[in-house]
């Protein structure tokens, strides 16, 4: 299992209906298979996520955030890790809003 504790990620890409950008920074914490994170930057004033990490390092998570319009947004996401040649982690994400228009999208985070 990959341990994400104390790792910092930045959004590298996102579909247009998402709110994260390369200004969004995530601070991950992990205890056992329980993952939490805080994040902010760009359109996101403050966000939190809670997830479970499986033996392959994949994350099943739920998130909530307040955007720069003052809206509370919620969603769910599945992340699959890729270990890069330099040893850093890239997360390939498939997500879905559970608020607003309930649309779906994809994004990518890269460890700093």
C-alpha positions as CSV (number, residue, x, y, z in Angstrom):
1,X,0.0,0.0,0.0
2,X,1.2,3.5,-0.8
3,X,1.5,5.8,2.2
4,X,0.4,9.3,1.4
5,X,1.1,10.8,4.8
6,X,2.6,14.3,4.7
7,X,2.7,14.3,0.9
8,X,1.8,17.5,-1.0
9,X,0.1,17.4,-4.3
10,X,-0.8,20.1,-6.9
11,X,-3.5,19.8,-9.5
12,X,-1.9,19.3,-12.9
13,X,-5.0,19.1,-15.1
14,X,-8.8,19.1,-14.8
15,X,-11.8,19.1,-17.0
16,X,-13.5,22.5,-17.5
17,X,-16.4,21.6,-15.1
18,X,-14.0,21.2,-12.2
19,X,-12.7,23.8,-9.8
20,X,-9.1,22.7,-9.1
21,X,-6.3,24.2,-11.0
22,X,-2.5,24.4,-10.9
23,X,-3.0,26.9,-8.1
24,X,-4.7,24.2,-5.9
25,X,-2.4,22.6,-3.3
26,X,-3.4,19.4,-1.4
27,X,-1.8,18.4,2.0
28,X,-2.4,14.7,2.6
29,X,-2.4,12.8,5.9
30,X,-2.8,9.1,6.3
31,X,-3.3,6.7,9.3
32,X,-3.6,3.1,8.4
33,X,-5.8,3.1,5.3
34,X,-7.7,6.3,6.3
35,X,-6.7,9.3,4.2
36,X,-7.6,13.0,4.9
37,X,-6.5,16.2,3.2
38,X,-7.0,19.9,3.3
39,X,-6.7,21.9,0.1
40,X,-7.0,25.4,-1.2
41,X,-6.0,27.7,-4.1
42,X,-7.3,29.1,-7.3
43,X,-11.1,28.9,-7.2
44,X,-11.1,27.0,-3.9
45,X,-11.1,28.9,-0.7
46,X,-11.0,25.8,1.5
47,X,-11.6,22.1,0.9
48,X,-11.4,18.8,2.8
49,X,-11.4,15.2,1.6
50,X,-11.8,11.9,3.4
51,X,-10.9,8.6,1.8
52,X,-9.9,5.0,2.1
53,X,-6.7,3.7,0.5
54,X,-6.7,0.1,-0.8
55,X,-3.7,-2.3,-1.1
56,X,-2.9,-1.0,-4.6
57,X,-2.8,2.6,-3.4
58,X,-6.1,3.5,-5.0
59,X,-8.2,6.1,-3.1
60,X,-12.0,6.1,-2.8
61,X,-12.8,9.5,-1.4
62,X,-15.5,12.1,-0.8
63,X,-14.8,15.8,-0.8
64,X,-16.4,19.1,0.1
65,X,-15.2,22.6,-0.6
66,X,-16.1,26.3,-0.6
67,X,-15.4,28.0,-3.8
68,X,-14.6,31.7,-4.6
69,X,-18.4,32.3,-5.2
70,X,-19.2,31.3,-1.6
71,X,-20.8,28.0,-2.7
72,X,-20.4,24.8,-0.8
73,X,-19.7,22.0,-3.3
74,X,-19.5,18.3,-2.6
75,X,-18.4,15.2,-4.6
76,X,-16.8,11.8,-4.8
77,X,-13.6,10.7,-6.5
78,X,-11.6,7.6,-7.4
79,X,-7.9,8.1,-7.7
80,X,-5.3,5.6,-9.2
81,X,-1.6,6.2,-8.5
82,X,1.2,6.1,-11.0
83,X,4.8,6.1,-9.7
84,X,6.9,8.4,-11.9
85,X,10.5,7.7,-13.0
86,X,11.7,10.3,-10.4
87,X,9.8,8.4,-7.6
88,X,7.0,10.9,-7.2
89,X,3.3,10.0,-7.4
90,X,0.8,11.1,-10.1
91,X,-2.9,10.5,-9.2
92,X,-5.3,9.9,-12.1
93,X,-8.7,10.9,-10.9
94,X,-12.3,10.3,-12.0
95,X,-14.7,12.4,-10.1
96,X,-18.4,13.4,-9.9
97,X,-20.1,16.4,-8.3
98,X,-22.8,15.4,-5.8
99,X,-24.0,19.0,-5.7
100,X,-24.6,21.6,-8.4
101,X,-25.0,20.1,-11.8
102,X,-23.9,16.6,-10.7
103,X,-21.6,16.4,-13.7
104,X,-18.5,14.2,-14.0
105,X,-14.9,14.8,-14.9
106,X,-11.3,13.8,-14.7
107,X,-8.2,15.4,-13.2
108,X,-4.6,14.7,-12.4
109,X,-2.6,15.6,-9.3
110,X,1.2,15.5,-9.1
111,X,3.3,15.2,-5.9
112,X,5.5,18.1,-5.3
